[in-house]
């Protein structure tokens, strides 16, 4: 499964680099394949692994802020793996060219 998520502490001002860096440290140490984007993070793994990681990230920021907003999108395709690269590769193949990443 591929899970895209973002975790935002509410009431901490406009600068998010510090809290987000702490969350990304958890993601990086999880061992799951992931991609960081400007608006969120995409991880690939099993149900318990991926959503367990999202929970740990949410709870880490919950320890710093009185309110945390977490958005989650799940792409759960039976028998699929390697989708972080595969989804992009398949789209580029259909388009007939490489896209900027």
C-alpha positions as CSV (number, residue, x, y, z in Angstrom):
1,X,0.0,0.0,0.0
2,X,1.1,3.6,-0.7
3,X,0.2,6.2,2.0
4,X,0.5,9.9,1.5
5,X,0.3,11.9,4.7
6,X,0.9,15.3,6.2
7,X,1.0,16.2,9.9
8,X,0.7,19.8,11.0
9,X,0.8,21.2,14.5
10,X,-1.8,23.9,15.0
11,X,-1.0,27.0,16.9
12,X,2.8,27.0,16.6
13,X,3.1,29.9,14.1
14,X,4.0,29.8,10.4
15,X,7.4,28.1,10.5
16,X,7.1,24.3,10.3
17,X,10.6,23.2,9.4
18,X,11.6,22.2,12.9
19,X,8.5,20.0,13.7
20,X,8.4,18.6,10.2
21,X,12.2,17.7,10.4
22,X,11.4,15.7,13.6
23,X,8.6,13.8,11.9
24,X,10.8,13.1,8.9
25,X,13.5,11.7,11.2
26,X,10.9,9.1,12.3
27,X,10.0,8.4,8.7
28,X,13.6,8.0,7.6
29,X,14.4,5.7,10.6
30,X,11.4,3.5,9.9
31,X,13.1,1.8,7.0
32,X,10.1,2.1,4.8
33,X,10.5,3.4,1.3
34,X,9.4,7.0,1.2
35,X,9.4,10.3,-0.8
36,X,9.3,13.7,0.7
37,X,7.3,16.3,-1.2
38,X,6.7,20.0,-0.5
39,X,3.2,19.2,0.8
40,X,3.5,15.8,2.4
41,X,5.3,12.5,2.6
42,X,4.6,9.3,0.7
43,X,5.5,5.9,2.3
44,X,5.1,2.4,1.0
45,X,4.5,-0.6,3.3
46,X,2.0,-2.9,4.8
47,X,-1.1,-1.7,6.6
48,X,0.4,-2.0,10.1
49,X,3.8,-0.6,9.1
50,X,2.6,2.4,7.1
51,X,-0.3,3.5,9.4
52,X,1.7,2.7,12.5
53,X,4.3,5.2,11.2
54,X,1.7,7.8,10.5
55,X,0.4,7.3,14.0
56,X,3.9,7.7,15.5
57,X,4.4,10.9,13.5
58,X,1.1,12.3,14.6
59,X,1.8,11.4,18.3
60,X,5.3,13.0,18.1
61,X,3.8,16.3,17.1
62,X,0.9,15.9,19.6
63,X,3.5,15.9,22.3
64,X,4.6,19.4,21.1
65,X,1.3,21.0,20.2
66,X,-2.2,21.1,21.8
67,X,-3.7,20.4,18.4
68,X,-2.5,18.4,15.4
69,X,-4.1,18.0,11.9
70,X,-3.2,14.9,10.0
71,X,-4.3,14.2,6.4
72,X,-4.0,10.6,5.0
73,X,-4.6,9.2,1.5
74,X,-4.3,5.5,1.0
75,X,-3.8,3.6,-2.3
76,X,-4.3,-0.1,-1.5
77,X,-3.9,-2.3,-4.5
78,X,-3.9,-6.1,-3.9
79,X,-0.6,-7.8,-4.8
80,X,1.1,-4.5,-5.8
81,X,4.6,-3.6,-4.5
82,X,7.3,-1.2,-5.6
83,X,4.6,1.4,-6.4
84,X,6.6,4.5,-5.3
85,X,8.7,4.1,-8.4
86,X,6.2,2.0,-10.4
87,X,3.4,4.5,-10.5
88,X,5.7,7.2,-11.8
89,X,7.3,4.9,-14.3
90,X,3.9,3.7,-15.6
91,X,2.8,7.3,-16.1
92,X,5.9,8.3,-17.9
93,X,5.6,5.2,-20.2
94,X,2.0,6.2,-21.0
95,X,3.2,9.8,-21.7
96,X,6.2,8.6,-23.7
97,X,8.7,10.8,-21.9
98,X,10.4,11.4,-18.5
99,X,8.8,13.9,-16.2
100,X,10.6,16.3,-13.9
101,X,10.9,15.0,-10.4
